[in-house]
Amino acid sequence: MPTTRKAAFLAAAAAAALALSSCGGTAPSADPANVNPEGEIAPREISWLLSRPADGGVITAMQQIAEEYSEDHPGFALNLITTPDRPSYIQKYETLAAANKLPELFDTDATPFAQKLAGQGRMVDVDVLLEDLDMADDYREAALNYQRFDDGSLYMVPFEFQLEFFWYNSALFEEAGAEIPATLDDFPQMCETLRAQGITPIALDGQDQWPLERYMAYYPFRMAGPEYIQDLKNGEASFADPAGRAAAEWLYELGQAGCFQDGFSSTGYADAQALFTSGRAAVYNIGTWELSNLATEALDPAVRDSIDYFTLPTIDGAVTEDNEYVTPSGIGMAVNTRTYDPLVRDFLAFALERYPEVYAATGALSPTTTAETTIPADATELYPRAVEQADEVGPAIAMPWDTQLDPATNTRLQQELTLLVQGEITPDEFIETMDATLAENSDD
């Protein structure tokens, strides 16, 4: 994102947050726990403010379901207000929230901003809603946990479920004599071994910055659990704490070991993936949303039989389990209490019942356990293996930090991480800068 655009975005987000804090106490709202309001179901158009690909599986499934619902409810329509670009979406969402003009449904991560909305009674309690619809037990625990606020409350409905793996090329590992890392501390040696044979160790989309930020989350998750990022964003922890320092030093070591491709900071998503799928890089860290490209016959035959994956390695003394790693359920959908009525409730009851089957038929993992994923006819053995692994994940989640930190701190973190891995700053300099940034942007 250009610097001027970032500045404009951060300024708008800050203005929206200030407006929210100043007007939130007077914003009209209903009881978040009143999930079954009395009255007639009067069909009308309702809107959903989204941050999802317009041709993605979630929107496609919900469009089909809305059309089915409208057949028995003439006059009903679901208006999808789509802004796939996440920064632009957040700006629109927070501005509408500050003006109390959010539509019936809207996308949001479990951010401090969203928690303020929930605290003001402006979002329906999804725990209560799912219990009322007799669907609470249908959802994967990890899918719901990803949507919860730090206090455990739930105000967003998940529509996805993903597992993030380290995909690797076993032929390149064998050629170099490299071993799959048993712990995070084994990564530098793995990279040096691969580099010695002229093999790029890890393909990284550095241009979008969030993939490198995933690496920052790994060591603290294993060392201190998901509580570290919660405390960090609330100003109750620092980057100088043992978990933060260990992460900074580990990222610096990855850079010194040449783990990522030359020029990684300017490599985009498609090019990073191509490095791996063409056999020019040995490892690629990405989620199951790429199963159709990594675990089907769409993958280059020259590398297809050599592709496998491993999950997030542990560390000595880890406080999280081996089967706990990054298992996101995507951006969630919140329900506006101000516009919640019998129609919205009835549509949600219909949609959430139909959705798992429709979505799983596309080959995607449902956020519930009630629908079996359709395995494509051209799938390799990795596809069903990955799908089956979804039933084995633990409840703790390595949360993506870009969904947790305030925008200003997150932007600075992404910039400093690139400098850290490139060796342009030391871990101590990184920690000093980030703690100062955190202090400046912490919400007192």
Buried (B, 14 or more C-beta within 10 A) or exposed (E): BEEEEBEBBBEBBBBBBEBBBEBBEEBEBBEBBBBEEEEEEEBEEBBBBBBBEEEBBBBBBBEBBBEBBBEEBEEBBBEBBBBBEBBBBBBBBBBBBBEBEBBBBBBBBBBBBBBBBBBBBBBBBBBBBBEBBEBBEBBBEBBBBBBBBBEEBBBBBBBBBBBBBBBBBBBBBEBBEBEBBEEBBBBBBBBBBBBEEEBBBBBBBBBBBBBBBBBBBBBBBBBBBBBBBBBBBEEEBBBEBEBBBBBBBBBBBBBEBBBBBEEBBEBEEEBBBBBBBEBBBBBBBBBBBBBBEBBBEBBEEEBBEBBBBEBBBBBEEBBBEEBBBBBBBBBBBBBBBBBBBBBBBBBBBBBBBBBBBBBBBBBBBBBBBBBEBBBBEEBBEBBEEBBEBBEEBBBBBBBBBBBBBBBBBBBBBBBBBBBBBBEEBBBEBBBBBBBEBBEEBBEE
